[in-house]
Amino acid sequence: MPHISIKCYPKGLNEQESQAFADDLTAFVSERLNTPSDWITIDYQEMQPDEWKEKVYDVEVKPNGDNLLRKPHYEL
């Protein structure tokens, strides 16, 4: 039962673009992890750039560096 959490700067996706993104991501994860698509959940949160360091980088990225599948190519 994969759960995907995405946090990003605002992208301005409309409802159709958001749904297409979720559908594509679900299909990819379902195929790669051999998991039924009904078991996949996605949390998508947009946040302002001035919130990134405090709410994401300092809390999720930096402390979990050893567990990240892809490490950041930046430091804050």
Sine and cosine of phi, psi and omega as CSV:
sin_phi,cos_phi,sin_psi,cos_psi,sin_omega,cos_omega
0.00,0.00,0.98,0.19,0.00,-1.00
-0.93,0.38,0.64,-0.77,0.15,-0.99
-0.84,-0.55,0.82,-0.57,-0.04,-1.00
-0.95,-0.31,0.75,-0.66,0.03,-1.00
-0.88,-0.48,0.85,-0.52,-0.02,-1.00
-0.85,-0.52,0.78,-0.62,0.11,-0.99
-0.82,-0.58,0.71,-0.71,-0.05,-1.00
-0.42,-0.91,0.25,-0.97,0.15,-0.99
-0.90,0.43,0.39,-0.92,0.01,-1.00
-0.83,0.56,0.75,-0.66,-0.02,-1.00
-0.94,-0.35,-0.23,0.97,0.03,-1.00
0.92,0.40,0.50,0.87,0.03,-1.00
-0.94,0.34,0.69,-0.72,0.10,-1.00
-0.99,0.14,0.02,-1.00,-0.08,-1.00
-0.87,0.49,-0.66,0.75,0.00,-1.00
-0.91,0.40,-0.67,0.74,0.03,-1.00
-0.92,0.40,-0.64,0.77,0.05,-1.00
-0.89,0.46,-0.69,0.73,0.00,-1.00
-0.91,0.41,-0.65,0.76,0.03,-1.00
-0.90,0.44,-0.65,0.76,0.05,-1.00
-0.88,0.47,-0.73,0.68,0.01,-1.00
-0.89,0.45,-0.66,0.75,0.01,-1.00
-0.90,0.43,-0.70,0.71,0.01,-1.00
-0.90,0.44,-0.70,0.71,0.00,-1.00
-0.91,0.42,-0.65,0.76,0.03,-1.00
-0.89,0.46,-0.71,0.71,0.01,-1.00
-0.89,0.46,-0.68,0.74,0.01,-1.00
-0.88,0.47,-0.76,0.65,-0.02,-1.00
-0.91,0.42,-0.65,0.76,0.02,-1.00
-0.85,0.52,-0.71,0.71,0.00,-1.00
-0.93,0.37,-0.76,0.66,-0.09,-1.00
-0.93,0.36,-0.57,0.82,-0.02,-1.00
-0.98,-0.19,0.08,1.00,0.02,-1.00
0.77,0.64,0.81,0.58,-0.07,-1.00
-0.79,-0.61,0.67,-0.74,0.07,-1.00
-0.85,0.52,0.67,-0.74,-0.04,-1.00
-0.88,0.48,-0.47,0.88,0.02,-1.00
-0.91,0.41,-0.29,0.96,-0.03,-1.00
-1.00,-0.02,-0.11,0.99,-0.10,-0.99
-1.00,-0.09,0.75,-0.66,0.09,-1.00
-0.86,-0.50,0.49,-0.87,-0.02,-1.00
-0.74,-0.68,0.81,-0.59,0.12,-0.99
-0.97,-0.25,0.85,-0.53,-0.04,-1.00
-0.83,-0.56,0.89,-0.45,-0.03,-1.00
-0.77,-0.63,0.81,-0.59,0.10,-1.00
-0.99,-0.12,0.65,-0.76,0.04,-1.00
-0.64,-0.77,0.38,-0.93,-0.03,-1.00
-0.95,0.31,0.53,-0.85,-0.01,-1.00
-0.81,0.59,-0.57,0.82,-0.03,-1.00
-0.96,0.29,-0.16,0.99,0.06,-1.00
-1.00,-0.09,-0.27,0.96,-0.17,-0.98
-0.84,0.55,-0.80,0.60,-0.08,-1.00
-0.87,0.49,-0.77,0.64,-0.08,-1.00
-0.93,0.37,-0.68,0.74,-0.13,-0.99
-1.00,-0.07,-0.36,0.93,-0.05,-1.00
-0.86,-0.50,-0.87,0.50,-0.10,-0.99
-0.87,0.49,-0.78,0.62,-0.05,-1.00
-0.94,0.34,-0.43,0.90,-0.10,-1.00
-0.99,-0.14,-0.62,0.79,-0.12,-0.99
-0.90,-0.43,-0.64,0.77,-0.10,-0.99
-0.98,0.19,-0.88,0.47,-0.09,-1.00
-0.87,0.50,-0.75,0.66,-0.03,-1.00
-0.92,0.38,-0.36,0.93,-0.06,-1.00
-0.94,-0.33,0.37,0.93,-0.07,-1.00
-0.78,0.63,-0.62,0.78,-0.03,-1.00
-0.94,0.34,-0.36,0.93,-0.05,-1.00
-0.99,-0.17,-0.10,0.99,-0.04,-1.00
-0.96,0.29,0.74,-0.68,0.09,-1.00
-0.92,0.39,-0.56,0.83,0.07,-1.00
-0.75,-0.66,0.86,-0.50,-0.05,-1.00
-1.00,0.08,0.46,-0.89,-0.01,-1.00
-0.94,0.35,0.48,-0.88,0.08,-1.00
-0.96,-0.30,0.60,0.80,0.02,-1.00
-0.46,-0.89,0.33,-0.95,0.10,-0.99
-0.74,-0.67,0.55,-0.83,0.05,-1.00
-0.85,-0.53,0.00,0.00,0.00,0.00
